[in-house]
Each structure stands twice: as C-alpha cells, then as structure tokens.
C-alpha cells in the first residue's frame, strides 16, 4: 500500500500530497483549488469538531449559523478588514442562468439578472455577524455574547495544497462581544489556551503560544494571538489564531450598549478560529514513509483486529473470541474494527491499516488460539509483542495512552532539536538553509527590518512568545537594541 509513497527525505511536498490521497483523506475536485474530503479524512475532522465543540461549550459558547453571502457594502464597512481580504474574495454578480442562444445545450449568465449589489462569498464572517449583533445587543444585560459557528469559507488561492491551502475550507469561527476591553482580552487569551490544549493533548502536536507582529496581525484586529507548530521538514505552521478586535467592528457597525450607569458605549470584540489546516498539521507532524501515524485520541479506528485463519471453522473460533474483546474495548470508549474480509490476505490488511495510521493492530491465528495469546503491533514505533489474549482488555487502553504520550514527546524532541538561537545574520541564514526549524533571534521591533528579512530569506516572524524572557541584545540585521528574542521560520 505504501510502496508508491515517495520518501520524505527525497521530496517532502510530494510525499505529503501522495499520502493524503493514498490514505483516503482527500483528493482534488472538479473545482479548481477545492478539495473533496473523503470519508476517512472527514471522520478525523469530525473527531476534531466534536472535541473542540465540547471545549467551546464548556467555556460558555453557543453555536449559531450566519449567511454564506455578505453584501459588499457590509463587507467594506470595516476598512482594514475589507482591504486585508479584498484580493482573495469571490464575488457573486448575477442570480440567474439562461439557455445560450448561440450554443445549443449550453448555458450563459443572464445579462438582465445582475444583482443591484454584489455579494461577497465570505472569506471570514465578521461583517455579517457584527451587522447582526447590532440587533442583538442593546444593554449590558446582553453581554457577554459568546457565539461560535461551524462553516465553510472561500479565499481565492492561486497555489493550493490539500488541507493546507484551498480556495474553500472548513473551519469554526468564534465571535464574541464584551462590555470591557479587559473582558475581551481575557476571552482572546482563554481561547488561545483552549486551542493549545486541544492541539497538544489531542493532536499530540507541541505549540508555541505568542502574539503576531503588527505586519502579521489579522486585518481589523488590535492584537492577534497565535499558536505555532513545527513540521518534520523544518517549516512552521500556524495552527490557530485568536484576535482582540478592540472596538473596530463595533464602531464600523454601530454596535452600542447601555451601561449599568446609564451611558452608551461601543462593545469590545474578539474572533478566533481553526480550520481543516489542522489536518495538515496532524499529517506532517507525525507521519512516516509507510503512511499516516495518528494519535489515538483522534484516530477514527484506534484498534484493528486481523484474523489469520484457514477455513471457516478457524474463523468462527477466532471471531467468537474477538467479538468478546471488541465489546469489552468498545465499552471503554475505544473504537475497534474487526477486519474479517475474505477478499484480502492478512499482509494486504496489515499494509492498509499501517498506511491509514491505525494506532494498534492485533493479529490472532490458530496457534494464538491454542496458546491463548495474540500479536500486538503499535503503529508509531512498529514494535510487536505477544500478549495474553485475556489481558488485552486492560492492556490496550494503557497502550493507547502510552502511544499518545510517545507521539507527542517525539514531536517535542524534534522541535527542541530544531530550535536554534542565533546572534548574527549570517548564522541566521545558514541555519535556515541547512537546518531549518525555529530560529530565535533578536528583533528591533520595526516593520522595515521584518520586511527586509522576509524578502531576503523567505522567513517570517512566527510569533513573539508569551513566555519570552527579557534579554538585552541587538537586532542581527540593524544592530538596534532589542529586549527579547522572537521566533523566525519559513512557513506554510
């Protein structure tokens, strides 16, 4: 199954694209730049959704849904936001097709059906949501307003890659309104920590929590918080963002509230989101040349059981034991597949489930029946062991926990080995070229220096870490004083 996969060391980009397709996660669609998420890939996304949705609700948020289309006048009401997304917008100009009189059997846009006002296919939903909030918020009693939506958005991309950058993608976007700046900032930071908790404890991907520079800030925000992760090829990937919007959108859409004291003030806003880009992070952080390596907490199938038998009688004996084990594990919340297909040989099944990243594989044959044992193989390390069959009900849950922790620790070690402090620009360029990863360097805080480094090296400031220690130094390029190091990297 994995024989057709390129090696990561030879062509990481091709390896990634082929793995996504061969593992049955997604494929390119008939619509340029868009993808079809296949059932196995969508099952992973569903598990992500389920966990995140519970985390959002545990912090007091409710789900709603807002229109896909945003009238142009609403979209341009917040100028920074509109300008920031203008080049990526898909625009609806007409509302009807008609038979083409010059081409039989073909359709054309009806020239008489032009919209009075163009509609923007949402690249993000601040405009439509804040125009709605104007009707929902009148008094301090209506605050805080804590709303999330699961939706799709469209950002017209010229160069696309499955999950990482597509013209249409799935995501969630939280949009909240508060009575004070302090409450809104606390919300922004809280949701950043929720994302970090999810990415580290479910995806097993270590993150750096920080804030973006003004150049990298979300259009229309006063501050953008982010989590950054490091992929196996040494490039960074932004895995989540949370934005403190200040009163920008409230002012743009005239969203005011009556205070307890009887005054009238603009509300304070936040927005925050993660997308199917998380799927890309999951794949690129853990997988190997044989296929996916999925953390147990997000694997659609956590355990696969493959029978090795000759004849129906042996299969019946194995099935009786396996079905009892399956029920025992399922009662503990573990997803199990008994692969008793008679159309494929065991070797094919082993390769297929290895490619799909199932964390644990159990094989049981006639000799195992006689000995009361089974072979247990873990996907992450490929280690195999013989276990007593009757103890598997307690052994497997502990093994899944061990695999989850092991996968995270391996990624954490990789990040540590690929995080380098530098003090000179020459060393900075050498590390980027030869080693990659995160580069910690002093920055003078100016957009001019940031832009020059980006132009010359293709590296960007990924974030200013929240836990960055104060350290006197000088900018490696300008020589100007600096108080702390920031995270640079080439990125997706």
Secondary structure, DSSP 8 states (H G I E B T S, - for coil): --TT---TTT-HHHHHHHHHHHTTSEEE-SSTT-EEE-HHHHHHHHHHHHHHHHHHHHTT-EE----SEEEHHHHTTSHHHHHHHGGG-EEEEE--EEE-TTSTT-EEE-GGGEEEEEEEE-SSSHHHHHHHHHHH--BGGG-SEEEEEEEEEE---SS-BTTTB-SEEEEEEEEEEESSHHHHHHHHHHHHHHHHHHHHHTS----EEEE--GGGS-TT-SEEEEEEEE-TTS-EEEEEEEEEEETHHHHHTT-EEE-TTS-EEE-EEEEEEEETHHHHHHHHHH-BTTB----TTT-S-SEEEEEE-SHHHHHHHHHHHHHHHHHHHHHTT--EEEE--SSS-HHHHHHHHHHTT-SEEEEEEHHHHHHTEEEEEETTT--EEEEEGGGHHHHHHHHHHHHHHHHHHHHHHHHHHTEEE--SHHHHHHHHHHT-SEEEEE--S-HHHHHHHHHHHS-EEEEEETT-----EE-TTT--EESSEEEEE-B-
